[in-house]
Amino acid sequence: MRFSFIVAITALTASMSVSACGKFEDYCNNDIGCCSGFYCNSTPDLSYCLPTAA
């Protein structure tokens, strides 16, 4: 019983992290986009989400 509970929690956690979008200063790349209202600012060293200009 305990094993199935742990498996269920792990599966829910994995599915949430896959469907999440990047918010302010979250890392992003071609595979993981930013949330609505943010864009992926790419530099040679890293890429992170910034708000779009209003």
N, CA, C and O of each residue as an XYZ file, in Angstrom:
216
protein
N       0.826     -1.197      0.000
C       0.000      0.000      0.000
C       0.863      1.252      0.000
O       0.583      2.195     -0.740
N       1.889      1.274      0.803
C       2.762      2.434      0.869
C       3.473      2.653     -0.471
O       3.644      3.793     -0.904
N       3.885      1.561     -1.128
C       4.574      1.661     -2.407
C       3.685      2.325     -3.451
O       4.158      3.190     -4.189
N       2.417      1.949     -3.535
C       1.521      2.531     -4.535
C       1.274      4.013     -4.257
O       1.107      4.798     -5.190
N       1.251      4.396     -2.994
C       1.086      5.800     -2.642
C       2.286      6.608     -3.124
O       2.119      7.692     -3.684
N       3.477      6.098     -2.914
C       4.696      6.779     -3.348
C       4.734      6.884     -4.870
O       5.128      7.920     -5.408
N       4.334      5.834     -5.562
C       4.305      5.856     -7.027
C       3.313      6.910     -7.515
O       3.609      7.640     -8.461
N       2.148      6.999     -6.888
C       1.138      7.974     -7.293
C       1.642      9.405     -7.081
O       1.451     10.260     -7.946
N       2.271      9.668     -5.962
C       2.800     11.008     -5.687
C       3.901     11.366     -6.682
O       3.955     12.492     -7.175
N       4.766     10.418     -6.970
C       5.841     10.654     -7.938
C       5.279     10.951     -9.315
O       5.760     11.859     -9.993
N       4.276     10.211     -9.739
C       3.671     10.435    -11.051
C       3.009     11.814    -11.123
O       3.138     12.505    -12.133
N       2.315     12.215    -10.084
C       1.681     13.538    -10.072
C       2.716     14.651    -10.106
O       2.536     15.650    -10.802
N       3.782     14.485     -9.368
C       4.836     15.496     -9.354
C       5.494     15.614    -10.721
O       5.755     16.723    -11.188
N       5.760     14.502    -11.356
C       6.382     14.517    -12.683
C       5.464     15.174    -13.707
O       5.931     15.944    -14.546
N       4.184     14.887    -13.654
C       3.267     15.475    -14.628
C       3.117     16.974    -14.414
O       2.942     17.708    -15.387
N       3.179     17.448    -13.189
C       3.079     18.879    -12.931
C       4.308     19.606    -13.449
O       4.178     20.687    -14.025
N       5.488     19.051    -13.264
C       6.683     19.738    -13.698
C       6.790     19.768    -15.219
O       7.374     20.703    -15.767
N       6.249     18.784    -15.906
C       6.296     18.751    -17.365
C       5.362     19.796    -17.951
O       5.691     20.408    -18.967
N       4.207     20.016    -17.335
C       3.229     20.932    -17.886
C       3.431     22.376    -17.429
O       2.726     23.273    -17.892
N       4.373     22.606    -16.537
C       4.585     23.955    -16.019
C       5.281     24.829    -17.057
O       6.088     24.351    -17.854
N       4.958     26.096    -17.033
C       5.631     27.040    -17.921
C       6.522     27.943    -17.071
O       6.315     28.083    -15.866
N       7.502     28.544    -17.708
C       8.456     29.385    -17.005
C       7.901     30.764    -16.708
O       7.247     31.377    -17.552
N       8.165     31.249    -15.506
C       7.765     32.594    -15.106
C       9.008     33.459    -14.942
O      10.082     33.068    -15.398
N       8.900     34.598    -14.319
C       9.978     35.579    -14.224
C      11.290     34.959    -13.756
O      11.375     34.391    -12.668
N      12.305     35.080    -14.599
C      13.668     34.608    -14.372
C      13.793     33.093    -14.212
O      14.806     32.613    -13.703
N      12.772     32.325    -14.643
C      12.920     30.868    -14.713
C      13.745     30.550    -15.949
O      13.686     31.266    -16.949
N      14.512     29.473    -15.872
C      15.300     29.061    -17.031
C      14.389     28.535    -18.132
O      13.360     27.924    -17.846
N      14.754     28.764    -19.375
C      13.980     28.295    -20.510
C      14.931     27.861    -21.614
O      16.120     28.177    -21.590
N      14.393     27.140    -22.571
C      15.139     26.760    -23.772
C      14.131     26.431    -24.860
O      12.943     26.713    -24.700
N      14.569     25.850    -25.947
C      13.656     25.539    -27.043
C      12.601     24.522    -26.648
O      11.511     24.516    -27.221
N      12.894     23.672    -25.693
C      11.962     22.619    -25.292
C      10.967     23.092    -24.236
O       9.835     22.610    -24.195
N      11.372     24.018    -23.393
C      10.506     24.474    -22.301
C      10.281     25.967    -22.466
O      11.215     26.758    -22.337
N       9.053     26.350    -22.750
C       8.742     27.745    -23.005
C       8.341     28.501    -21.758
O       8.188     27.936    -20.676
N       8.178     29.776    -21.943
C       7.757     30.654    -20.855
C       6.227     30.770    -20.847
O       5.562     30.486    -21.843
N       5.700     31.186    -19.722
C       4.253     31.394    -19.591
C       3.808     32.556    -20.473
O       4.625     33.323    -20.984
N       2.508     32.662    -20.636
C       1.926     33.773    -21.374
C       2.333     35.082    -20.707
O       2.268     35.211    -19.484
N       2.749     36.041    -21.507
C       3.187     37.322    -20.970
C       4.684     37.372    -20.715
O       5.193     38.392    -20.249
N       5.402     36.293    -21.010
C       6.849     36.228    -20.837
C       7.488     35.730    -22.128
O       6.841     35.045    -22.921
N       8.750     36.072    -22.339
C       9.498     35.557    -23.475
C      10.828     34.992    -22.981
O      11.291     35.341    -21.895
N      11.431     34.131    -23.771
C      12.697     33.499    -23.405
C      13.838     34.384    -23.893
O      14.079     34.484    -25.096
N      14.530     35.015    -22.976
C      15.668     35.874    -23.289
C      16.925     35.007    -23.338
O      17.371     34.490    -22.314
N      17.488     34.855    -24.531
C      18.641     33.977    -24.712
C      19.928     34.780    -24.745
O      20.033     35.776    -25.460
N      20.906     34.340    -23.965
C      22.247     34.895    -23.993
C      23.199     33.747    -24.306
O      22.777     32.591    -24.258
N      24.445     34.010    -24.620
C      25.371     32.897    -24.882
C      25.537     31.949    -23.688
O      25.827     30.767    -23.873
N      25.356     32.458    -22.478
C      25.574     31.632    -21.291
C      24.320     30.929    -20.794
O      24.390     29.774    -20.373
N      23.174     31.600    -20.832
C      21.939     31.005    -20.334
C      20.735     31.697    -20.938
O      20.856     32.742    -21.578
N      19.567     31.100    -20.726
C      18.305     31.666    -21.200
C      17.315     31.676    -20.047
O      17.241     30.720    -19.275
N      16.554     32.756    -19.933
C      15.597     32.869    -18.843
C      14.396     33.685    -19.292
O      14.483     34.464    -20.242
N      13.272     33.501    -18.602
C      12.018     34.162    -18.954
C      11.980     35.582    -18.407
O      12.335     35.837    -17.256
N      11.541     36.492    -19.261
C      11.341     37.890    -18.869
C       9.960     38.325    -19.337
O       9.439     37.784    -20.313
N       9.354     39.309    -18.643
C       8.039     39.782    -19.076
C       8.132     40.509    -20.410
O       9.104     41.210    -20.691
N       7.105     40.328    -21.219
C       7.043     41.055    -22.487
C       6.676     42.502    -22.206
O       6.017     42.793    -21.208
N       7.092     43.397    -23.062
C       6.783     44.824    -22.891
C       5.293     45.042    -23.090
O       4.695     44.485    -24.011
N       4.705     45.837    -22.241
C       3.258     46.103    -22.320
C       2.935     47.139    -23.348
O       1.767     47.477    -23.538
